[in-house]
Amino acid sequence: QVQLVESGGGLVQAGGSLRLSCAASGSIFSINVMGWYRQAPGKQRELVASITSGGRINYADSVKGRFTISRDNTANMVYLQTNSLKPEDTAVYYCNINQLGRGTFWGQGTQVTVSS
């Protein structure tokens, strides 16, 4: 089992920034993909960004150039720096770890609200 705990969400004005953090603990294998997903009210959960243990990164088109994902493999942390936030970025943001056949786990989510 892996436990994921997100932090850093909150209320911010359009154009502002937030830094989301996710701490992973438990049975973590060295080869994995960590990512951030989000779910807005009435919408499906969608991938925001992901990063492999080797550092390969993928972003949703809607956040390219504004969001930056990073990770610290030693500390089992993944981060999402969100800049130039827009009201449409409002959602619950979830941390995810995919251990490639050894289980996929989710955090409890952190709310990000962007006011116009």
C-alpha positions in Angstrom: 0.0 0.0 0.0 1.0 3.6 -0.7 -0.4 6.6 1.1 -0.4 10.0 -0.7 -1.1 13.3 1.1 -1.5 16.5 -0.8 -1.1 20.0 0.4 -0.9 23.5 -0.9 -4.4 24.1 -2.3 -6.4 27.2 -1.6 -8.2 30.3 -2.9 -6.3 32.6 -5.3 -7.1 35.4 -7.7 -6.8 34.9 -11.4 -3.2 35.3 -12.5 -1.9 34.1 -9.1 0.2 31.0 -8.2 0.0 28.0 -5.9 2.5 25.3 -5.2 1.0 21.9 -4.6 2.9 19.2 -2.8 2.3 15.5 -2.4 4.1 13.2 0.1 4.2 9.5 -0.7 4.8 6.8 1.9 4.5 3.1 2.2 5.6 0.4 -0.2 7.1 2.6 -3.0 8.9 1.0 -5.8 11.7 2.8 -7.5 10.1 2.6 -11.0 6.9 4.5 -11.1 5.0 7.4 -12.6 3.7 10.2 -10.3 1.1 12.7 -11.5 -1.5 15.3 -10.8 -5.1 15.0 -11.9 -8.0 17.3 -11.4 -11.7 17.1 -11.3 -14.0 20.1 -11.6 -17.7 19.9 -10.6 -19.7 18.0 -13.2 -16.6 17.0 -15.1 -14.5 13.9 -15.4 -11.1 13.6 -13.7 -8.4 14.6 -16.1 -4.6 14.3 -16.2 -2.8 17.6 -15.5 0.8 16.5 -15.5 2.9 13.4 -14.9 6.5 12.6 -14.3 8.3 9.2 -14.4 10.9 8.2 -11.9 13.4 8.8 -14.8 12.2 12.4 -15.2 10.1 12.1 -18.4 7.3 14.7 -18.2 3.9 15.1 -19.8 1.5 18.0 -19.6 -2.1 18.5 -20.6 -2.3 21.1 -23.4 -4.4 23.4 -21.2 -1.6 23.9 -18.6 1.5 23.8 -20.8 3.7 26.9 -20.2 1.9 27.7 -16.9 2.3 24.6 -14.7 5.5 22.8 -13.8 5.7 19.3 -12.3 8.8 18.1 -10.4 9.7 15.3 -8.0 12.2 14.4 -5.4 12.8 10.7 -5.5 14.8 10.7 -2.3 12.0 12.3 -0.3 9.2 10.6 -2.3 7.6 13.9 -3.1 6.0 15.3 -6.2 5.2 19.0 -6.7 3.0 21.1 -9.0 3.9 24.7 -9.5 0.8 26.4 -10.9 1.3 29.9 -12.4 -1.0 32.3 -14.3 -4.0 30.5 -12.8 -7.3 30.9 -14.5 -10.9 30.4 -13.2 -11.1 27.3 -15.3 -8.3 25.7 -13.3 -10.7 25.5 -10.3 -10.9 21.9 -9.3 -10.0 19.3 -6.7 -6.4 18.3 -7.5 -5.4 14.7 -6.8 -2.0 13.2 -6.5 -1.5 9.8 -8.1 1.2 7.1 -8.2 1.2 4.3 -10.8 3.6 1.6 -9.9 3.4 -0.1 -13.2 1.7 -3.4 -12.3 2.3 -3.0 -8.6 -0.8 -0.9 -7.9 -2.1 2.6 -8.5 -2.9 4.9 -5.6 -4.7 8.2 -5.1 -4.5 11.0 -2.5 -7.5 12.5 -0.9 -7.3 15.7 -3.0 -6.8 19.4 -2.4 -9.1 22.1 -3.5 -7.8 24.9 -5.8 -10.2 27.8 -6.4 -9.4 30.6 -8.7 -11.5 33.7 -8.5 -12.0 36.1 -11.5 
